[in-house]
Amino acid sequence: MIEDDEMRPGGRPWLAVAAASGLLAVAFGAVASHALGGLPAERLAWIDTALRYHMLHSVALLGVAILAERRPSRLLAAAGVGFLAGLLLFSGLLYAMGLGAPRWLGAVVPLGGLSYMAGWAALLVFALRRRRGGR
């Protein structure tokens, strides 16, 4: 029989996403530092920027997971989706460009930045509503 706790969406899915994201960030960082030294400086800079944002937002996803475990919320889910979309569009495309993907993908990268910002905005709204006692 399924208990109520198993039915309510909590932080566990976001914890898994955060853990996978952190694992990939460290793996990409290791590859970048050991195998990509011969790339042009501009491409290495793109990878470095992708890595910084990737790891930072892996930790942000961990925060979403912890908060969602305590009090599930659509706003927290929106924050998680924003951070995940940012990881794919911002960091992912910068990784791809650093590894030689077409430079025109750089036109899509700002959508990833907007996704990151949407995640932080959702987290801000969650915090402000929690303070007033709302959901």
DODONU-966454 format. One record per residue (C-alpha): x, y, z negated; residue in one letter; residue number from 1. Coordinates in nm, 4 decimals. Layout:
<rs>
         c1         c2         c3   resn   resi
          X          Y          Z      A    NUM
...
</rs>
This chain:
<rs>
         c1         c2         c3   resn   resi
     0.0000     0.0000     0.0000      M      1
     0.1244     0.3480     0.0858      I      2
     0.1474     0.5915    -0.2013      E      3
     0.0618     0.9608    -0.1726      D      4
     0.4300     1.0585    -0.1959      D      5
     0.5064     0.8502     0.1116      E      6
     0.2341     1.0305     0.3066      M      7
     0.3377     1.3865     0.2260      R      8
     0.6078     1.5314     0.4436      P      9
     0.8967     1.6175     0.2183      G     10
     1.2624     1.6869     0.2538      G     11
     1.3860     1.3417     0.3508      R     12
     1.3623     1.3935     0.7306      P     13
     1.5441     1.7275     0.6975      W     14
     1.8060     1.5628     0.4763      L     15
     1.8707     1.3088     0.7509      A     16
     1.8951     1.5857     1.0129      V     17
     2.1312     1.7868     0.7888      A     18
     2.3517     1.4833     0.7242      A     19
     2.3692     1.3895     1.0935      A     20
     2.4408     1.7497     1.1867      S     21
     2.7192     1.7830     0.9291      G     22
     2.8709     1.4540     1.0426      L     23
     2.8717     1.5709     1.4036      L     24
     3.0184     1.9099     1.3104      A     25
     3.3123     1.7446     1.1351      V     26
     3.3589     1.4995     1.4224      A     27
     3.3512     1.7775     1.6825      F     28
     3.5945     1.9775     1.4707      G     29
     3.8358     1.6854     1.4538      A     30
     3.8199     1.6317     1.8287      V     31
     3.8658     2.0031     1.8930      A     32
     4.1690     2.0322     1.6678      S     33
     4.3438     1.7161     1.7903      H     34
     4.2467     1.6676     2.1526      A     35
     4.1513     2.0010     2.3035      L     36
     4.4610     2.2111     2.2406      G     37
     4.5317     2.2462     2.6128      G     38
     4.2101     2.4300     2.6910      L     39
     4.2163     2.7992     2.7829      P     40
     4.1867     3.0353     2.4852      A     41
     3.8409     3.1584     2.5883      E     42
     3.7006     2.8045     2.5928      R     43
     3.8625     2.7223     2.2575      L     44
     3.7048     3.0381     2.1132      A     45
     3.3607     2.9215     2.2296      W     46
     3.4146     2.5856     2.0613      I     47
     3.5380     2.7551     1.7429      D     48
     3.2287     2.9766     1.7302      T     49
     3.0048     2.6754     1.7941      A     50
     3.1736     2.4850     1.5103      L     51
     3.1337     2.7694     1.2593      R     52
     2.7651     2.8157     1.3332      Y     53
     2.7094     2.4404     1.3492      H     54
     2.8526     2.3725     1.0041      M     55
     2.6876     2.6765     0.8464      L     56
     2.3479     2.5729     0.9757      H     57
     2.4042     2.2107     0.8733      S     58
     2.4252     2.3474     0.5184      V     59
     2.1160     2.5612     0.5840      A     60
     1.9313     2.2442     0.6891      L     61
     2.0438     2.0844     0.3649      L     62
     1.8855     2.3766     0.1790      G     63
     1.5619     2.3266     0.3736      V     64
     1.5689     1.9577     0.2783      A     65
     1.6146     2.0335    -0.0905      I     66
     1.3396     2.2954    -0.0924      L     67
     1.1012     2.0774     0.1101      A     68
     1.1509     1.7885    -0.1304      E     69
     1.0367     2.0099    -0.4160      R     70
     0.7552     2.1837    -0.2292      R     71
     0.6755     2.0872     0.1294      P     72
     0.5725     2.3819     0.3432      S     73
     0.5021     2.4615     0.7070      R     74
     0.7344     2.7580     0.6690      L     75
     1.0175     2.5290     0.5620      L     76
     0.9422     2.3016     0.8553      A     77
     0.9532     2.6064     1.0836      A     78
     1.2880     2.7063     0.9327      A     79
     1.4233     2.3570     0.9948      G     80
     1.3000     2.3575     1.3536      V     81
     1.4567     2.7003     1.4096      G     82
     1.7904     2.5859     1.2716      F     83
     1.7803     2.2635     1.4748      L     84
     1.6899     2.4502     1.7948      A     85
     1.9762     2.6898     1.7233      G     86
     2.2145     2.3980     1.6818      L     87
     2.1142     2.2578     2.0181      L     88
     2.0911     2.5809     2.2156      L     89
     2.3602     2.7983     2.0571      F     90
     2.6224     2.5571     1.9300      S     91
     2.5442     2.2832     2.1802      G     92
     2.5727     2.5077     2.4834      L     93
     2.8898     2.6729     2.3524      L     94
     3.0400     2.3253     2.3057      Y     95
     2.9365     2.2347     2.6587      A     96
     3.0828     2.5527     2.8071      M     97
     3.4019     2.5033     2.6104      G     98
     3.4317     2.1573     2.7607      L     99
     3.3823     2.2875     3.1131      G    100
     3.0069     2.3112     3.1737      A    101
     2.8964     2.5902     3.4091      P    102
     2.9403     2.9364     3.2702      R    103
     2.5832     3.0380     3.3635      W    104
     2.4684     2.8387     3.0589      L    105
     2.5947     3.1374     2.8606      G    106
     2.2731     3.3136     2.9625      A    107
     2.0752     3.0590     2.7553      V    108
     2.2989     3.0750     2.4458      V    109
     2.1214     3.3857     2.3033      P    110
     1.8002     3.1813     2.2790      L    111
     1.9877     2.9649     2.0308      G    112
     2.0826     3.2747     1.8332      G    113
     1.7177     3.3788     1.8306      L    114
     1.6267     3.0293     1.7105      S    115
     1.8735     3.0597     1.4242      Y    116
     1.7233     3.3976     1.3353      M    117
     1.3696     3.2547     1.3514      A    118
     1.4768     2.9842     1.1066      G    119
     1.6137     3.2430     0.8650      W    120
     1.2990     3.4564     0.9072      A    121
     1.0772     3.1583     0.8226      A    122
     1.2907     3.0903     0.5157      L    123
     1.2594     3.4558     0.4132      L    124
     0.8808     3.4475     0.4465      V    125
     0.8741     3.1244     0.2436      F    126
     1.0789     3.2906    -0.0302      A    127
     0.8613     3.6014    -0.0392      L    128
     0.5371     3.4045    -0.0438      R    129
     0.6667     3.1739    -0.3165      R    130
     0.7478     3.4751    -0.5275      R    131
     0.3888     3.5964    -0.5059      R    132
     0.2584     3.2465    -0.5743      G    133
     0.1407     3.1686    -0.2205      G    134
     0.2309     2.8832     0.0138      R    135
</rs>
